[in-house]
Amino acid sequence: MTRKRLFRQLYPSYLFVALAAAAVPLALLGPRPVPWQGVAAASVAFAAAVAALGSFSIARRLGRVLSQVRQMLERYAQGDLGHKLPTPDPEEFAALVEAVNRAGAQLDRRIGELMRQRNEREAVLASMAEGVLAVDRDERLISLNHAGAELIGAEVEHALGRSLPEVVRNPALQRLVSDVLDRQESTADEIELSLHDGQQRTLHAQGSVLYDSAEKPIGALVVLHDLTPIKRLENVRRDFVANVSHELKTPVTSIKGFVETLLDGAVRDPAEADRFLRIIAAQADRLQAILEDLLTLSRVEEGTEKMEIALEPGNLKDVLRAAVQVCQPKADERHIRIELVCDDGLEARINPVLLEQAVANLIDNAIKYSPPGQTVRVEAHRVATEFEIRVEDHGCGIGREHLPRIFERFYRVDKARSRELGGTGLGLAIVKHIVQAHGGRTTVKSALGEGSTFCIHLPRL
């Protein structure tokens, strides 16, 4: 047993003896009590000293424990909840310290839980494709995920804390937020949004009331869905249906008209009947070409979506040579020379049949729009991390305003000339989708009167 612990146990006995000695009646001390008065006084003084010393010791220990508790609480206030106070010997102090330690541990668990919930919420918002923004009752942004920032053309760090009209100037969006705040009910709207870079987006905005933990309205929550791709596809579908109807209507109308003419009596004139039948046959061939190109385009798109187009290592020169052979008879008719330049060792992952069709379509167009006596150059070579197949002609060229849309279905630069030359308006669209099925891309360079260069870019093995 240590001296300190022994003193703590004997301290009450010392104090009792001293107080008992000081309380002895003088009558018991005999007829001469005077000398004992000094003893009593000394006992009282000793008792007072012991009591003072004990009180000082207790106060000192209490002050040290309270100082440790204060320091620990200050560390808790600064967010440092990972430390604990050692348990002191007196039971009263031990209970206090244990209560502080329990409070710190509970606070640490609670803060950890809140941090996990916040991280989970931020992870969900960050992974959402929809834009989410929240404003307070003064229409100041209090939350904005990255998808929402991208949709409205803003930066999260600069937008938070600012009013909604400062971040995005859109009357429809501001009206929707105001309606939610004023009416305290959910609402939805479709808005057109012009971004700073000139892009136009169509968004579906769903607004609802934002509540705090006490179910008190504190603002508005808006979820933004980007409808731009859907609208673009709707426009493409609408244009496609209109173009198909127009392209099919022309040969069908022509066939029907000449058949009616034959039925009205022209069939009895051999010369006229032969001429009309030839026209009908030509229009039927054109109708068949359109349908075949539509079916080809549909098969390529469906195969790309379902990953059913088989790609295998193949020699590019063999494919280019086969495409040139297909187009050589038409080139000979127009006295156009086809020049092929390609190394023997170029190999890529390709579908030979589809790639041959794509290159043949480009060569066919080059022949159609080149004057007689010119040369069409077909070449392939390595460029950085890809193969480049180029089909170059010296024909009439294409205006710069047409280049962004040249690979669209049924898009024609010169509609009358294209139909006259037997084009269906789908050849370049087929080229684009075949190349996309190979994981590549198409580009074009052209200028009026200077010819055109169409390029197919394929990834290397």
Buried (B, 14 or more C-beta within 10 A) or exposed (E): EEEEEEEBEEBEEBBEBBBEBBEEEEEEBEEEEEEBEEEBEEBBEBBEEBBEEBEEBEEEBBEEBEEBBEEBEEBBEEEEBEEBBEEBEEEEBBEBBBEBBEBBEEEBEEEEEEEEEEEEEEEEBEEBEBBBBBBBEEBBBBBBBBBBBBBBBBEBEEBBEEBBEBBBEBEBBBEBBBBBBEEEEEBEBEBEBEBEEEEEBBBBBBBBBBEEEEEEEBBBBBBBBBBBEEBEEEEEEEBBEEBBEEBBEBBEEBBEBBBEBBEEEBBEEEEBBEEBBEBBEBBBEBBEBBEEBBEBBEBBBEBBEEEEBEBEEBBBBBBBBBBBEBBBEBBEEEEBEBEBEBEEEBBBBBBBEBBBBBBBBBBBBBBBBBEEEBBBBBBBEEEEEBBBBBBBBBBBBBEEEBBEEBBBBBBBBBEEEBBEEEBBBBBBBBBBBBBBBBBBBBEBBBEEEEBBBBBBBBEEE
